[in-house]
Amino acid sequence: MTAKPSLGYPTRTDAVLALRREKLSTREIASRLGIDPKTVTALESSAGRKLRPAEQLGRTILFPVDILDALAPYAARRNCHVNQLARRIVEQVVDDGIVDAVMDDAESLS
């Protein structure tokens, strides 16, 4: 795929990001570039993935809705989204090396 210069920028992605920094809406950006609003969103998403450090890339884990609902008040107290809290909990358990303690199965693994 070759780069498509747009509005004086080397690529459409560069143009989208520049226009977004100017606080233009997705529709306004799409109109200026002559592309579909969904393309604007896709270009932004793709640019975001490229800028993310490797350690922030991950895989999707599905949690049962009742678990997420149970975490909701704890997330609210921390002013974060339930998914962010679930991720923080797992990260903390792993970082502290307490998976066996949390799972209460350390003795059965010996």
Secondary structure, DSSP 8 states (H G I E B T S, - for coil): -----BTTBSSHHHHHHHHHHTT--HHHHHHHHTS-HHHHHHHHHHHHHHHS-GGG--------HHHHHHHHHHHHHTTS-HHHHHHHHHHHHHHTT-HHHHHT-HHHH-
